[in-house]
């Protein structure tokens, strides 16, 4: 059975006044999440904080989850921009050693998931397949004529002298890393911020790549 898609906005504003209304709704949603928590998030409360009529909110959004979809799309764009800015730093660490490169990748992956989980945990748990930060990063990097994450990783593993087929190693490395992070996110999300967890994950990946 296909994964359930998250609710989306009914329509996009075209006039400046409508754009202002939608922006106010989005900012109110963020304000409530940051200051009061997800338990206080209702369409009526969002409308009140935004200073708009509830009917105006429903003109654009059928439910609070549709507003959250917009919030998560914006967060993905921000994370993709941040990843692009950090890529030079990660490349420098990756060229230093296999361990340093993997540690930098694990740190960034954990920080991205923590940022998305923090916004609205229940919503992200339910719809995380629709808010894939890797896909958004690849869209950005390839629009700048840079290699995809997969292509870069495969090339880096080859340069590091990892034996076997670099493409297969890259695939299994990504699946192992992302699979463990998804399980941690679902069962014990606090582990993503735990240095000991990140170190154990690093040792797991190093053992695979180095054949120990």
N, C-alpha and C positions, 0 to 999 in steps of 0.2 A: 504494500500500500504506500502511495506517495506521501511524503511529509506534508503536513498541513501548512499552508502559507499564512503568514501573518496578515491581519487586516491592513488595508492601505487607505490613503486619503480618497475621498470621493472625487475631488477635482483639484486642479492647481489654480491659484489665483493669477489673474492677468493684469488687473489694474493695481496701481500703487496702494490704494486704500485697502484692497483685499489682501495684498501682500503683507501690509502692516498688521492686519488682523491675524493672519496665519502665523506670522513671526511672533506676535504677542502670545498666541496660544502655545507655540513651541517653547518659548522662553518661560512661560508660566509653568509648563510641565517640568522643565528642568529645575526651576526654582523650588517647586514642591518636592521633587525627588531629593535634591541636595539638602533642603532645610527641614523637611518634615518626614521624608521617607515614603516608600512605595505604598504603605498602608493608607496613606492620606490622599492617594491619587484617585480622584473621580473626575468625570467630565464636568460636573457642576463646580467643583473646587477649582479646576483648571480655568474655567470660564470666569469665575469670580476673581481669581488672582490676575488673570489677563485683562480684566476690565471689559469683557465683552459679554453680550447676551448669549445664553446657552443655545439659542436657535442659530446664532451666527457660527458657533462652534460646530454644530451638527450639519451646517451647510457644507463644511469642508471635511469633517471627520465623523465617521459613523460611531466611533467608540474611542476610548482612551488608548487602546492598543494601536489604533491607526496613527495616533499622535506619536506614540512610542516608536513606531516604525520610522517615522521621519527623524526622530531624535537619534535612533541607531544608525540610520543612513549618514547623518551628519557626523556622528562619532567615527564611523568607518573612514570617511573622507579625512578627518583630522588625524586618525591613526596612520593612514596611508602616507599622508604628508610627513608626519613625524618619522615614519620608517624610512622614507626617502632621504630625509635629512640625516638620519643616523647611519645610513648605509656605508658612507665613507669610513666612519669609525669602526663599523663591524668588519669591513674589508681589511682594515689595518690589523685588527685583532686576528682575523682569519689567516692573514698572511704570516702572522707571527708563529702560530702553532695550531695544530688540530684542536687541542684542548681549549685554547683561548677562543678560537672561532666558534666552537660548539657552545661554550659557556655564554658567549655574547648572543648567539641565536636563541638559546633557552631563556635567557633573561628577557629578551624582547618578546618572545612568544608568551611568556607568563605575564608580562606587564600588559600586553594587549588584551589578553583574556580577562585579567583583573579589571581593567578599565571598562570593558563591556559588561562584565558581571556586576560591577558596582552600580551601574545606572539603575537597573531594575532586574534583580536576580531571577524572579519567576518568569518574567517575559523572555529573558535571554535563554534560560534553560529550555523553554518550550520552542523557541524559534531560532536557535543559534545557527542551524544549517542555512538559514536565509541571510545571515549577517556574517559572511565569511571574510575575515580581514585579509587573508591571502589573495583571494580573488580581487579585492579592491586594490591591494598593493600592486598586483600584476597589471591591472588596468592602467594604473598610473605610470608604472615604470615602462611599460611597453608603449604608452603614448609619448614617452620621452625617448623612444628608440633604445631603451636599455633592455637587457635580457630578463626573462621571467625568473622568478624565484627558483623554479625547478632547474632551469638551464644553468643559472649561476651556481647552484649547489652541486650539480653533477660535474661541472667544470672544476670547481674548487676541490672536490674529492679526488678528482683525477690528478690535480696539481699536488695534492698532499700525499700522493703515492699509495692511496688505499687500493688494495688488490681487488681482483674480480672486475665485474662489469660496473663502471661508475654510475650508469643510469639506473641499474637495478639496486645498487647500494643506496643511491640517492632516494629512490622510491621507498625502500624499506626503512631508511632513516627517517624520512618524513612521516611515514605511517606509524612508526614506533613512537616518535616524538609526539605527534598530534593525538594518537590514540591514548597515550598515557595522560596527556594534558586534559583530554575530554573526560576521561574517567575521574581524574582528580576534580575537575570542574563540577561534575555531576554528584560525586560522593563526598568530597572534602575540599571545597573550593579554597579554604584557608591555606592549603598546602602550596598553592601557586605563589604565595608570598614567603614561603619557608625556604631559607637557604639550604637546609639539610636535604629537603626534597629535590631542589634543583641540582645539588651535588650528586645525589644518588642517580638522578636521571642522566646527568653528564657521564657518570661512570658506566652506566648501562650502554650508552651510545658509543663511548670510547671502546668498551670491550668488544662490541660488534665490529666496529670499523678496524680495529687493530688485531682482531682475530684471537683475543685472549679468552 
